[in-house]
Amino acid sequence: MVMQIRLQQTGAPTVLHLEQTTAQAPGPGEVWLEQAAIGVNPLDVSQRKGDVPIALPSGLGLEGAGTVAAIGAQVTGINVGDRVGYATGPLGAYASARLYPAERLVKLPDNLGLDEAAALLFKGITAHYLLHSTYPVGPGTRLMIYGAAGALGQLLVPWAKHLGAFVIGVVSKPQSVARARASGCDEVLVFDAATLAAQVLDVTHGQKLDVVYDPIGRVSFEASLDSLRPRGLLVSCGMASGAPPAIELSTLNAKGSLFITRPSLAAHTATAGEYQQRAGEVLAAVATGIIRPQIWKRYALADAAMAHDDLQQGRSQGAVILTP
């Protein structure tokens, strides 16, 4: 018996329904994966709400880990019994078992738990491309990370510090300050759109920032722009408060010839080779202690709606996983 979460329409967490289905034989290039843990990410919430359109009806989820139970024809390098994880599509991770393309599986080291892998790969690969490709962070880089106490922030901050950056973390409430400092932030600011840019100016002694990583969106957009030095980069990497507003190109000129980008994991893992390379560097960063997977809470697969509600309402304090 296979259990999976499906949605027929977008909306509140209650649109997520647990359904029963049957196991399937893998086709060419596929495996049948019995899952031990499933990662829950803000993108899942955006897709469920309809902010990021998906074809319906649909499964949900892009991150999971488990054991290969069967392999199809033309599969090489993967064997039955292998411990594997993944962090890209196709959708359908919210399930006790599923079909998945073999070339997108990441073999896991023995000392990494399956639950840890499900909490790590999607966010770890995101952190990797943000710090290495979107903006090449290095010694002396001045940057700001919103959600520094959250699941992605708990990977971004220590990795950025390892690369030599000066890191300002932004949190939504005073109770999160200590957790952000524990991740390695040099300074932590509690978000106030009216005062944030002035606080950044003070903290940086007038220099402002090279790059801002902003997953918040609408309410933080202006403050992010105003925190950047001339020719600085705003990385819009989420929309927790709604999509950022449209901007006139002349505004970027007036604020100092600024740059804006909106990167995606899909564009940075488009080929199997690039995907495996980034995943390998994430696992290497864990092995050397640069970053570490941290699970805030585990939910049963049947409680996916509860997990979504906690994430959407800002109650989570780290990575969230589902267990079949």
Secondary structure by P-SEA (a helix, b strand, c coil): cbbbbbbccccccccbbbbbbbbbbbcccccccccccccccaaaaaaaaccccccccbbbbcccccccccccccccccccccccccccccccccccccccccccbbbbcccccaaaaaacaaaaaaaaaaacccccccccccccccccccaaaaaaaaaaaaaccbbbbbbccccaaaaaaaaccccccccccccaaaaaaaaacccccccccccccccaaaaaaaaccccbbbbbccccccccccccaaaaaaacbbbbbbbbcccccccaaaaaaaaaaaaaaaaaccbbbbbcccccccaaaaaaaaaaacccccbbbbcc
